C-alpha cells in the first residue's frame, strides 16, 4: 500500500499530525490527553456562542419592549463580555501558535515497511472478497435446557 493511502487511513481513523518521509510515518501520540481537552474546548466554545446569541436576543427583546437603559453602554458591555468568550478559542490559537493542544503531544513514528507488512498480513488473512474480519463469538459454558 502506498504512503498516501496509509496517511489517509490514519487521518480518517482520528490520528492527528500524520505526515511521512521516505522511511517513517509520523503521528501524534494517540494517548495524548490534551486532545480530550481540545474536544471539551470545542464543545464549550459552541455552547458559549449559543449562550451569547441567546443573551443578545434577550437584550434586544427587552429593548424593544421599552427597557429604560442606555442602549449603547449595554451593547458595548454585552459585546465585550460575550464576544470575547465566543472568540476565546481563536484568540488562544492566535497567541500560542497554530494549535496549542498539539504542542504538548509527543510525536511517534512507525516504519513504513512494518506497516506494509502488517497490512499485507491482514489482506492475506481476509482474502480478496471479504471487507472485514470475521469474529466468531460463542459461550463455552454449559447449556441448560
N, C-alpha and C positions, 0 to 999 in steps of 0.2 A: 504494500500500500504506500502511496506517495505521501510526502510530508504534509502537503496542503490538506489532504483528506484527514490525516491524523489530527492536525490543528483544528480543522472544522469540527470533527467529532468531539474533541476535548472542549472547545468553546461551547458547543451545544449541550454538553454534559454539565456545564456550570463551572468549569475551571476558569480562573482569572489570569491575565497576564501571560497568555500562551504565545510563545514565539520559538523559532528554531534556527539553528545553524546547520552546518554540514554533518555534525556528529550527534548533537543532543537536541532534545526538545525541552525548553524551559517553561516552567509554570509556577504560579504562586503555590505555597503550601496549602493543600486543601483543608487542613485542620486549623487554619488561622482564625482566631476568634474575632478579629477586627471586622471581618466580612459580616458577621452576625450583627455587630453594632451598625454597620452600614445599612443593612436591611431595616433595622429598627429606626434609624435616622430617616430613611426614605419614607417609611410609613408615618412617622411623626411629622415629617415635612408636609405630607399630603393632608393630614388631619389639621395641622396648624393653618394651612392655606384655606381649607374649607371653613374652619372657625373664623378666619379673617373675613372671608366673604359673607358669612352669616352676620358677624358683628357690624360690618359696613352696611349691610342691608337693613339690619335693625336700626342702626343710627339714621339711615335715610328715611325709613318709615316714621321714626319719631320726629324727624324734622318736618316731614310732610304733614303730620298730624298737628303740628303747631308748637313744638317744644321751644321754650324761650331761652335758648343758649346761643353763644357766639359760634356761628356755623364754621368760620374759618379756623378758629382755635381748636374746635372739636375735630375737624377734618385733619388738621395738622397732627394732632396727638394720635388719632387712630392710625393714620398712615405711618407715622414714625414707629409706633409700637408694633402693629401687626404686619406692616410692610417689611420691617426689619426681621421679624420672626419668620415670615414667609421666604425671605431671601437668604436666610442664615446658612443653608447648605451651600448655596452658590458662593457666598462670601467666604466661608471657611475654605472651600476648594481654591478660591482665588488667592487667599492669603498663604496657604500652605503648599501650593503647587497643584498639579493636575488631579491627583487622587490621594487624599490624606490617609485613607484606610490602607492603601497599597504600600505605604512607607513602612508600616510595622510588620508586614508579612515577608518571610524569607522566601527566596526563590529556590526551587528544587529542579533537578534536571534528570531526564531519563534518556538513555541511549536509544537512538532511532533503530538500531539493529535489533535490540532486545524487544522493542515494541512491535517491530515487524514479525519477529519470531513468535511472539505471543499471539498476534493476530492470525498468522498462518496456522498455528496450532488450533486456534478456535475455529477457523474456517474448515480445517481438515476434520475436526470433531463433529461439526454441524452437518457437513455435507453441502451439496450445491443447491438443493431445493428447499432447505429449511431456513427460516428467517430468525429463529430464536432457539435458545436452548430448551430442551425438554427436561423437566424435573418431575420425577415420579415420587409422590409423597404418599406414604402409607403408614398405618399404625401397626406396630409389632406386638401389641398387647393381645390378651386372649379375647376371643369373640364370644360374647354372651348372647344366648338366644332371646 
